[in-house]
């Protein structure tokens, strides 16, 4: 099928999947609190998702490079559909955590493989097409969060989980019956990827700083969808509707920032976008807890905007560091780091929450974001000066 038709199908499929996810994302923290009786358990939602997500990222990316993207994309959507069924049938927190693990495995190709495909199809517009894809993803989450708020009184028995399962299945069918989504590469032309090769990609100081920022991006994303809603419910006494509005603004900020900063980074460079994104993310996370609504949510929205801008520029920057044969692999490495932050940060903050110290965790992540922004700024300036000296 044509390149442009392929892109349209991929964006429609991810929008539908995330539409369903947006409807259930605000239900899961409350469901865990109801079933376990503890707000601190909410942090494990992100960790259960991130465990398979981290362990399988690089293998799935490498296999997609070798065997083609389409079967992995379709399989990911089918696993997400299965997760929705598990959520619907769950009567204990254990089953919800199981569903999150299945979903974590399913979302690997959705987040990592699809952007790799787009970078191959549009080598001169990586930031733009990745931004559009990520915006479609987060636009689905935004719309789903809004629908979740509007239907919160209508669906009282887990119907939203079944809706998520159906939309995920539709996404899988779109991918399966859309025709070829890429040129499958020759197995003989692709060397085996070793752990040493992945490590070598991050030998430069700038790449190490960027991958640290990606880990913090994952940490921020993880606490935004688990720990912060739990903080809002258990500490601030916010209603489910307020939590739904928070999710909606979070996804709007992510999608708009990625849609805008993708082409900006194509034209103005990746590094300024990354530095400014890290600073914005840090400011919001460091300060939000000292304000009441609506400033509380406004500062978190600022932080989400920064995280979105950083993520697209960082993904494009790392994608440009490898040849076309390793796009899936490098995307897997990116989301491996993202998943590590997503796994550990909510778990750590959940433990702090058990002792009424959520605030310490928020301050720690904010300070680390600022330090990474400063380190990246210094590293970029040093490289520029080194280039100037060598050319003079």
URJONOR-V101538 format. One record per helix or strand of 3 or more residues. SS is the DSSP state (A for helix, B for strand). FROM is the first residue (numbers start at 1). TO is the last residue. If there is no record, write none. Layout:
ss,from,to
SS,FROM,TO
SS,FROM,TO
//
This chain:
ss,from,to
A,3,36
A,39,67
A,70,89
A,93,121
A,126,150
A,159,176
A,187,189
A,195,200
A,205,225
A,227,234
A,240,268
A,270,290
A,295,319
A,324,354
A,358,391
//
